[in-house]
Amino acid sequence: MFSFFFYLFGAVLVLASLAVILARNPLYNVLSLVVVIFSLSSLFMLLEAFFVGIILLLVYAGAVLVFFLFVAMCLKLNSETPTTIRKNRIRLLGWCAGAAFLSELIFIIKSFLMTQTMGPSSIRGAIEIIGKILFTEYLLPFELTSLLLLIAVIGIVSLAKGAFKTDGNESGDAKNMAGNR
Amino acid sequence: MIGLGHYLFLSGILFSVGVVGITISRSVLKILLSLELLLAASNLSFVAFSKFNGDYTGQLIVFFVILVAAAEVAIGLAIIVLMYRRLSTIQADDLKDLKW
């Protein structure tokens, strides 16, 4: 039963990740990433990392991907047009690089597993134990993360402010149009 | 029986798909999505190692990776919106000039 669910969610994960990079419509790319995150969260549950799995769902599927979706819908993006021959060559090169990378990774993982005989341990990543470690051993990194998020917020606000300042023409036009009305 | 190797292979496949996505896609939004795939692949490896080593550190690192990724995505999408305002496109090929 366990292995059945592993293969099910693994297959969904790989197929959805291929859809992320291959679908032509930007909205489908983002929605496939939602599927990737859901199946990844299911795999975390199979590994008994409950807290991280739920956080992944809440933060990624709940907040980050909605943000992606919001931007993709806001920007009036066109679907990709079929590529020219030169672009196709670049795509082929990308696939070759990816295949070489994957074969190298498989080689490394195989040689790593030769030396290792690790069985699954009995740890369960419930919120109780994770929270205890987070607030004792990893307290400083945890607090620094809040600083990082603050810096990110300030960065976004200053970027958006710059956009409104340099877009003087656009806002001026908008004001003129409003005046004409 | 599903061992550590299965999870590592799955993570490797996911990472390679992300690398291919970064190389072949021309839209900046898709490149950012492929970066998310890379982070997801590394998260899977971390949790698998955490389970099979009996150490909670891997799960805590995944927690921090998620937080950093959230900040990165927010900044990246702000830059994409800025790029769309200036160039009215988000194709990476159109970013040819350092100054415009």
Interface residues (C-beta under 8 A of the other chain):
Chain A: F2 S3 F6 G10 L13 V14 S17 L18 V20 I21 P26 N29 V30 L33 V36 I37 L40 L43 F44 L46 L47 E48 A49 F51 V52 I55 L56 V59 Y60 A63 V64 F67 F68 V71 A72 C74 L75 L77 E80 K87 I90 R91 L93 G94 W95 A97 G98 A99 F101 L102 L105 I106 I109 K110 F112 L113 Q116 M118 G119 P120 S121 S122 I123 G125 I129 I130 I133 L134 Y138 P141 T145 L148 L149 I151 A152 V153 G155 I156 L159 A160 G162 A163 D167
Chain B: M1 I2 G3 L4 G5 H6 Y7 L8 F9 L10 G12 I13 L14 F15 S16 V17 G18 V19 V20 G21 T23 I24 S25 R26 S27 L29 K30 L32 L33 S34 E36 L37 A40 N43 L44 V47 A48 S50 K51 F52 N53 G54 D55 Y56 Q59 L60 V62 F63 F64 I66 L67 V68 A69 A70 A71 V73 A74 I75 L77 A78 I79 I80 V81 L82 Y84 R85 I90
